[in-house]
Amino acid sequence: MKPEQGPVTRQAPAKVNLTFEVLGKRLDGYHEIASVMQAISLCDVLAFRPGPDIGLACDIAELASPTNLVYRAARLMQGAARGRRGVSVSLRKGIPMAGGLGGGSSDAAAALQALNEMWGVKASRSRLMEMAARLGSDVPFFVRGCPTALATGRGEEVEDLPSPARSWLVLLRPPIELAHKTREMYSHLEPAAFTEGQHTGRLADSIGPGRRVTNSQCHNAFEPLALSLFPGLSGYRRRFLEAGAGEVHLAGAGPTLFTLVAGRDEGERVLQRLKGQGMNVNVYLAHTL
C-alpha cells in the first residue's frame, strides 16, 4: 500500500438541517432523531500530503490540535492502514466554527475519504460509515456523499434522498456562544417538544428533482430553546427578519440562523441589508448542492 505522492485536495461542504426532530430518549442515553439534511456550497478546503506522522495546520490556529476531528479521523484511518502512515493536513476554514453547520464533521469525513485513497486502505463505504459514526453523529452524512439525505437513529443512519431544485439561502452566524451547546439543548428539551417525525416525513416524501424546498417546510425542535439559551439570539433573528427574510430558522444546534430565498438576487439583497445594519456578524450567501 504505497501512499500517493499528493497533494490530495478535498472540499468539505457545510450542511443545514431542513428538518430536525427529536422523537424521544433512547435506552443508551442518546436521543432518537429524524432529520432531512442538506449539503450547501459553503465549504472548508483540506490538502493532504504524505508526512512522517500526523500533522495538522489550520488558518485558525486554535483548531490545529489533536482534539480536532480531522486529527482523530487520521488516527482512526492510521489504525485501519495496519502500518505506520503519516500525513500533513492543511485546513482552510470557510465554514464558521461551532455554528451548527457541521464543519468539523465534514472535515473529518473528508479526511477519512482522502486517507482511504492516499494510503490504499480500500475500506468499503459501509466500513467508512462505521468509522464515521465513531467520530460523531453528523460524520456519516458527509461520508455517505449524497447531498440530500434522511438521517435517523442518533443521526448515524443515513438514507439517500433525491436532491431538490437548487435553492439559495442566506446564513447569519452571530458572535454568541453557549458552552457544550448540544448537550445543553438536549438537557433542557422537554418531552412536550418530542414529535413523531411528521415534519421530516412530509418533507422526505415531497422532496425531489425540480421541486424547491420552502421555508414553511423547515422545522427545528431546538429553535425555541436556542432563542432562550443563546443570549441575544432573538434580537439577531428579529434583525434578520427586518432585512427581508420571510422566515428564519436555526441551523442544527445553532447559533447560526438561515433563511431560504427565491433566488440569488433576493439573497444578495437580504445579505446587503444585513451588512448595512452594522451588526458584528458573519453573513453568507450559499446554495444547496
C-alpha positions in Angstrom: 0.0 0.0 0.0 2.2 2.9 -1.2 0.9 6.3 -0.3 0.2 8.8 -3.1 2.8 11.5 -3.6 0.0 14.1 -3.2 -1.2 16.5 -2.5 -4.8 15.3 -2.4 -7.3 18.2 -2.0 -10.8 17.9 -0.8 -13.7 20.4 -0.3 -15.7 19.7 2.8 -19.2 21.2 2.5 -21.4 22.6 5.2 -24.9 21.4 5.9 -28.2 22.6 7.2 -30.9 20.5 8.8 -34.0 21.4 6.8 -35.9 19.5 9.5 -34.7 18.3 12.9 -37.0 16.4 15.2 -36.4 14.6 18.4 -38.5 11.6 18.8 -37.5 10.6 22.3 -34.7 9.4 24.6 -33.1 6.0 24.0 -32.0 3.4 26.5 -28.4 4.1 25.6 -28.7 7.7 26.7 -28.8 9.2 23.2 -31.9 10.7 21.6 -33.7 9.3 18.6 -33.9 11.9 15.9 -35.3 12.3 12.4 -33.8 14.9 10.1 -33.6 15.9 6.4 -30.0 17.0 6.0 -28.9 19.2 3.0 -25.3 19.9 1.9 -24.7 23.5 0.8 -21.9 25.3 -1.1 -20.3 26.9 1.9 -17.2 24.8 2.5 -13.8 24.2 4.1 -10.8 23.1 2.0 -8.3 20.5 3.1 -5.0 19.5 1.5 -3.3 16.2 2.3 0.4 15.5 1.7 2.5 12.5 2.9 4.4 13.1 6.1 6.4 11.3 8.8 3.4 11.4 11.2 0.1 13.1 11.5 0.4 16.8 11.4 -2.4 19.4 11.2 -2.1 23.1 10.3 -5.1 25.5 10.1 -5.6 29.1 9.3 -7.4 29.3 12.7 -4.5 28.4 15.0 -6.7 27.1 17.8 -8.1 24.3 15.6 -4.6 22.8 14.9 -5.0 20.4 17.9 -5.1 16.6 18.5 -8.7 17.1 19.6 -9.7 18.3 16.1 -11.9 15.7 14.3 -9.5 15.7 11.3 -6.7 14.6 13.6 -8.9 12.0 15.2 -10.1 10.7 11.8 -6.4 10.4 10.6 -5.6 8.4 13.7 -8.5 6.1 13.1 -7.5 5.6 9.5 -3.9 5.1 10.5 -5.1 2.1 12.6 -7.1 0.7 9.6 -4.0 1.0 7.4 -2.2 -1.5 9.7 1.1 0.3 9.4 2.7 3.5 10.3 1.4 6.1 7.9 1.8 9.8 8.1 0.1 12.8 6.6 0.4 16.6 6.7 -3.0 18.2 6.6 -3.7 21.8 5.8 -7.1 23.1 6.7 -8.6 26.3 5.4 -11.8 27.3 7.1 -14.7 28.7 5.1 -17.5 27.4 7.4 -18.0 29.3 10.7 -16.8 27.5 13.7 -19.3 25.9 16.1 -22.2 27.3 14.3 -24.4 24.2 13.8 -23.3 23.8 10.1 -21.3 20.6 10.6 -17.9 22.0 9.6 -15.9 19.8 11.9 -17.9 16.7 10.9 -17.5 17.4 7.2 -13.7 17.9 7.7 -13.5 14.5 9.4 -15.4 12.8 6.6 -13.1 14.4 4.0 -10.1 13.1 6.0 -11.4 9.6 6.1 -12.1 9.5 2.4 -8.8 11.2 1.4 -6.6 8.9 3.5 -8.5 5.8 2.5 -7.4 6.8 -1.0 -3.9 8.0 -0.2 -2.9 5.1 1.9 -4.6 2.5 -0.2 -6.7 1.2 2.6 -9.6 0.4 0.3 -12.2 0.4 3.1 -15.7 0.0 1.8 -18.2 2.7 2.2 -20.0 0.7 4.9 -16.7 0.4 6.8 -16.1 4.2 6.4 -19.6 4.8 7.7 -18.8 2.7 10.8 -15.7 4.7 11.4 -17.5 7.9 10.8 -20.1 7.0 13.4 -17.3 6.6 16.0 -16.3 10.2 15.4 -19.7 11.9 15.6 -23.4 11.7 14.6 -23.1 14.0 11.6 -20.0 12.5 10.1 -21.8 9.6 8.4 -23.9 12.0 6.4 -20.8 13.6 4.9 -19.1 10.2 4.3 -22.3 8.9 2.5 -21.8 11.7 0.0 -25.4 12.2 -1.1 -26.2 16.0 -0.8 -29.7 15.4 0.5 -30.4 12.6 3.0 -32.7 11.3 5.7 -30.9 10.8 9.0 -32.4 8.7 11.8 -31.2 6.9 14.9 -28.9 9.3 16.7 -28.1 10.7 13.2 -25.7 7.9 12.0 -28.4 6.0 10.0 -28.4 7.8 6.6 -30.6 7.2 3.6 -30.2 9.0 0.3 -32.9 11.3 -0.9 -33.3 12.8 -4.3 -31.9 16.4 -4.3 -34.4 19.2 -4.7 -34.1 22.1 -7.2 -31.2 24.4 -6.3 -32.2 26.8 -3.5 -30.3 29.8 -2.3 -30.0 30.7 1.3 -28.7 33.4 3.5 -26.9 32.5 6.7 -26.1 34.6 9.7 -23.6 33.5 12.3 -23.9 35.8 15.4 -20.9 36.2 17.7 -22.5 34.4 20.7 -21.5 31.1 22.2 -23.0 28.5 24.6 -20.7 26.1 26.3 -21.5 22.4 25.5 -24.4 23.7 23.4 -25.7 20.3 22.1 -25.6 18.8 25.5 -27.3 21.8 26.9 -30.0 21.7 24.3 -30.9 18.1 24.9 -30.8 18.5 28.7 -33.3 21.4 28.5 -35.6 19.7 25.9 -38.9 18.8 27.5 -40.8 15.7 26.4 -43.5 18.0 25.1 -41.1 19.0 22.3 -40.8 15.4 21.1 -42.6 14.7 17.8 -43.2 11.6 15.8 -41.1 12.6 12.8 -44.1 14.0 10.8 -42.3 17.2 9.6 -39.4 15.1 8.4 -41.6 12.5 6.8 -43.6 15.1 4.9 -40.5 16.8 3.5 -38.8 13.5 2.7 -41.9 12.3 0.8 -42.3 15.5 -1.2 -38.6 16.3 -2.0 -37.4 15.6 -5.5 -35.7 17.0 -8.7 -37.3 20.2 -9.9 -39.1 20.7 -6.6 -38.0 23.6 -4.4 -37.9 23.4 -0.6 -39.8 26.3 1.1 -39.3 27.9 4.4 -42.7 26.6 5.6 -41.4 23.0 5.3 -38.5 23.6 7.6 -38.6 22.7 11.3 -36.1 22.5 14.2 -37.0 21.2 17.6 -34.2 23.2 19.2 -35.3 26.5 17.9 -37.4 27.7 20.8 -34.8 26.6 23.2 -32.0 28.3 21.3 -33.8 31.6 21.4 -33.9 31.4 25.2 -30.5 29.8 25.8 -28.3 31.8 23.4 -28.0 35.3 24.9 -29.3 37.8 22.3 -30.2 35.3 19.6 -33.8 36.5 19.4 -32.5 40.0 18.6 -30.4 38.7 15.7 -33.5 36.8 14.5 -35.5 40.0 14.6 -32.9 41.9 12.6 -32.7 39.1 10.1 -36.5 39.4 9.5 -36.2 43.2 9.2 -33.6 42.6 6.5 -36.2 40.9 4.4 -36.1 37.2 5.4 -39.5 35.6 5.0 -38.9 33.1 7.8 -35.7 32.5 9.9 -34.6 29.0 11.0 -32.0 27.6 13.4 -29.1 25.7 11.8 -28.5 22.5 13.7 -27.9 23.3 17.3 -27.1 26.9 16.4 -26.4 29.6 16.8 -26.3 30.1 13.0 -29.6 31.3 11.5 -30.7 30.8 7.9 -33.5 31.6 5.5 -34.3 30.2 2.1 -34.8 32.9 -0.6 -36.4 32.9 -4.0 -33.1 33.2 -5.9 -29.6 34.6 -5.8 -30.7 38.2 -6.5 -33.1 38.2 -3.5 -30.3 36.6 -1.4 -27.9 39.4 -2.3 -30.5 42.0 -1.3 -31.0 40.4 2.1 -27.3 40.0 2.6 -26.6 43.6 1.8 -29.3 44.8 4.2 -27.8 42.7 7.0 -24.4 44.1 6.3 -25.9 47.6 6.2 -27.3 47.2 9.7 -23.8 47.4 11.1 -24.1 44.3 13.2 -21.0 42.4 14.3 -22.0 39.2 12.5 -20.7 37.0 9.7 -23.2 36.6 6.9 -23.1 34.3 3.9 -24.9 33.6 0.7 -24.9 29.9 -0.4 -26.9 27.4 -2.4 -27.9 23.8 -1.9 -25.8 21.1 -3.6 
